[in-house]
């Protein structure tokens, strides 16, 4: 099998390319390295490589954050012969937290890891088609992502503090998001919401367990909405949300809506921001379909 390491040299605010190249050279496998050059470049590269080598068994490793992972998955999706893995070196690295005991930072374990099928969301809006392997966040959490883009490179409030900084900013400017959501053809939510999420993974924002019941290979998305609450109440329950206890807590029972489904439609009278694995998009209408076991993903054994 060919092993191709797709490295985002800007992931996590640190260039890992040189150190990774030395480790990759020491592996006893047929390997190549590709350095991404910009937004969606990884998707283009993976797709073109597979088209040029249609019968080759190949595994692509997303070396970066969840955005790089998203792009590699999108490029590999049309090619059943392609597998993928992840070397997490971004700022969040949330998708791989689904497997808490797997050592994704060991290249040797990665190249030896078995690949298992996982689900992938297909997101359509405004004539575009994008994909999402971990989480699609709406409302407040998308507003947090917008704020993160502003502060990410700044001292004190940026880096690993960027998500927390984004939460503080969005508490005052991003708590109300009216929309209509249907799941598998049935009306499910109508009206204002604080935040919403569609999930195959479990974590967002560098460790917030927003989808604790998610199973990433069962063909179903976890669909959740939290209704607007006061700033004081938000502060009192944010720890429950971070620990993944919000679905079962009596403190949030009256403001949490939850179900599972294969297809979701979202409409809004005003443009609604959404984050696809942390990458921001905006539209009045989204159609999301969960593609069951669409990608083969390498998971290092304990």
JOKARA-V654347 format. One record per run of one state. SS is the DSSP state (a for helix, b for strand, c for the rest). FROM is the first residue (numbers start at 1). LEN is the number of residues. Records with the same first field share a line. If there is no record, write none. Layout:
SS = FROM-LEN / FROM-LEN
//
This chain:
c = 1-1 / 8-3 / 14-3 / 26-4 / 36-5 / 53-5 / 65-1 / 77-5 / 89-6 / 99-8 / 113-1 / 126-2 / 133-2 / 152-7 / 174-5 / 184-2 / 192-3 / 200-4 / 205-3 / 209-12 / 227-4 / 244-12 / 262-1 / 277-2 / 300-3
b = 2-6 / 30-6 / 58-7 / 82-7 / 114-12 / 128-5 / 135-5 / 179-5 / 186-6 / 195-5 / 204-1 / 208-1 / 221-6 / 256-6 / 263-14 / 279-21
a = 11-3 / 17-9 / 41-12 / 66-11 / 95-4 / 107-6 / 140-12 / 159-15 / 231-13
//
